[in-house]
Amino acid sequence: MVELTLPTLVALAAADSVNPCELAVLILALVAILTRYPRERKKVLQVGLAFTAAIFLMYLFYGLVLINIFKGITALANIKIWLYRALGVVGIVLGAFNIKDFFSYGSLGFVTEVPRKWRPTMKNIIAGITSAKGAFITGLIVALFLTPCTMGPYVICCGLLEPLSIIETVPWLLLYNIIFVLPMIAITLIIYFGFTTIDAVYGWREKNLRLLHLIAGIILVVIGLALLFGWLY
């Protein structure tokens, strides 16, 4: 049986947290509120934290659902070893796609981010944010758009948590998702306290976009290989 260790969980969550998608949606949300209230910095804090809280809660819910799905699959047959190997393959493939976007961003007709055809709809939804309450509701909706580009590491993590009881998985899921949203909290706070501007954050993201893909890709490939070849069990 694979035992999920703290370093493995932190590595998966870190790979997820540096995903450019996550940073992009928060930047869009903060731009929306700053456009409407350019001098009300307090709203930046309220909107940023509300939006982040919604993403956190939705992903916590996703995690519980995924773990139950994996429990259902393994209950039907004794296929745990194949489940771990399948998760390993998923990690390697997703990692390779991320590394691809470092060397040749957008090649093969796709990027490991929010699908391009979804982006106009997502931007329109986020652009309607006018309050913390609206940001929270929008965050719940936008979490659906993030799933194609952020769920890879999370799926692997939830697969490794499958042997535990649901109660036992909760602390692990909480820790994972805290790490996942840390960059969103950090960006909100540094803009609120005036350490930088939203334009500077956006510029940093664009400048380091490929590097973020590379970091996430390497982590996923290493963990994927460890699962595929049984280095963790």
N, C-alpha and C positions, 0 to 999 in steps of 0.2 A: 504494500500500500504506500502511496506517495504521502509524505508528511509535509504539509505546507509550513515552511519555516519563515521566521520574521524577515530575514534578508531577501527571500524570494518574493514575499508579499510587497516589501518596500520597493524592490526593483521593478515589479510589474506596475505598481501604482505610480512610480516615478516615470516610467515609460509612458503611461497614460497621461500624467499631469503635464508633460512637456509637449503634448500633441498640439500642433498649431490651431486645430479646430477650436479647442477649448478657449484659447486666448483670443481668437478672432471674435467669437460670439460675445464675450464680455466687453471687448473693445467697442463693438457695434452698439451694445446696450448703453455704455457710458457716453459714447458719441451722441446717441439719441437724447439722453437727458441733458448733456452739456449744451446741445444745440438749442434746447428749449429754455434752459435755466443756466446761462453761462456764468452767472455770478453766485449761484447757490451751491457751494461746494458740499454742503451737508447732504444735498440730494444725491450727490455722487456716492457718498458713503451708504446711504439708505438703499439706493437702487442696486449698487454693486453687491452689497451683502444679501439683499433679498433675492436677487437673481442667482447668486451663488448658493444660497440656502435651498432654492428650488431644484437646482441641478443636483445638489447633494442628496436631497430626499428622493428624487426620482431614481438616482443611481443606486441608492440603498434598496429601494423597491425592486429595481431590475435585478440586483444581486440575489435577493431572496427568491425571486421567481426563477432565475437561472439555476440556483442550487436545487430547488425542488424539481426542476426539469431533469437535471442530472441524476437526482435520486430516483426519479421515475424510470429513467433509462436503465440504470444499473440494477434496479429491482426486477426488471423483466428478464435479465440474463446476467450471467457472471462475466461481465465484459469490462471490468475496471481497467485492466491492463491495456485493453484496446482503446478505452476512453482516454487514458493518459497519453497514449501514442498519437491518437487523433488530435488531442490538444497540442501536442508537440509539433505536429505538422502544421496546424493552424498558426502557431507562433512563428515557425520558420517562414511560412508563406507571407504572413503579414509583415514580419521583419524584413524580408527581402523586398517587398513592395515599398516599405519606408526607405530602405537603403537605395532603391531605384530612384526615389524622388530626391535623394541627395545628389546623385550623379547626373540624373537626367529628369528634372522636375517636369511632371506632366506627360512623360513619354508613355507609350502604349495606350494612350487615349484616356488616362485617368490619373487622379492623385489620391493618396490615402488621407483624404479630408472629406468634408461634407460634399456630396455629389454636386457638380456644377449646376445641374438643372434644378436642384433644390434651393440653391442660394438666393435667387430673387424672392422666393416666398418667405424664406427665413428672414431676410433683411427687412421685408415689409412688416413682418410680425414684430420684429425687434424695434423698428422705427416708431411703432405706436406707443412705446413706453413713456408714461408721463408721471408715474409715481412708484413708490416702493411696492405697493400692492399689485400694480400692473406689472412691475418687473418680476415679482414672484410668479404670477400666473403665466407670464410670457416664458419664464424659465422652465416651468413645467412642460410647456408646449415645445420649446426649442430643444429640450433634452431628447426628444424623438429624432430631431435632425442630426444630433451628434452621434447617435448609435453606430452608423456605418464606419466612422473614423476613430471612435474611442473605445468600442466594446471589445476589441481583440484581447488586450491584456486582461480585461475584466472577466471575459469568458474563461480564460485559462485559470485565473484565480478562483473563480466559482467552481470550476471543475475539480480543482485541488481541495476545495472545502467540502465537497460532496460527502466524504465519510463522516463528517462531524454532524452532530444534531443541529437543528435550526438555531436553538438557543446558543450553542457554542460558536456558531458562525457569526453571530451579531458583532462581537468585539472586533473580529477580523475585518468584517465589512465596514464597520465604523472607521477603523484605522485606515483602511484602503482609501475610503472616500474622503477622509480628512486630508490625506496626502494628495489625492486627486485634485481637490479644490484649492489647495494652498496657493498656487500661482494666481488664481482668481482673487483670493483674499489679499494677497500681497499687492497686486496691481491696483485694486480698489483703495487700499490704504496709502500707497505712495502717491497716488493722484489726489486723494483727499487731503493729505498733509502737505501737498505742494512740492514734493521732492522731484517730481517730473510732470510732464504733460501727457495727455492722451496721444498727441501726435508723436511724441518721442517713443512712447510704448509701441505704437503701431510701427514706427520706423525700425525699432529694435526687432520686432517680430518679423518684419519683411526681410531684414538683413540676415537674420539667423534662421530663417525658415528651413533651409536645407539642412543645417546643422541639427536642428531639433528632430527632423526626420531621421537623420543618421543615428543620433543617440537612442531614440526609441527603437529603431530597427535593430541595432546591435544587441540591445537588451532582450528583445523578443527572440532573436535568432539563438542567442546563447541559452535562454530558458527553454526554447523549443527543442533544441538539440539535447538538452539534459533530460527532458521528458521522453523524447523519442528513443533515446538509447539507454534509458534507465539509470542515469547518473543520480537521480533523486530517489530511487527506490531499489 
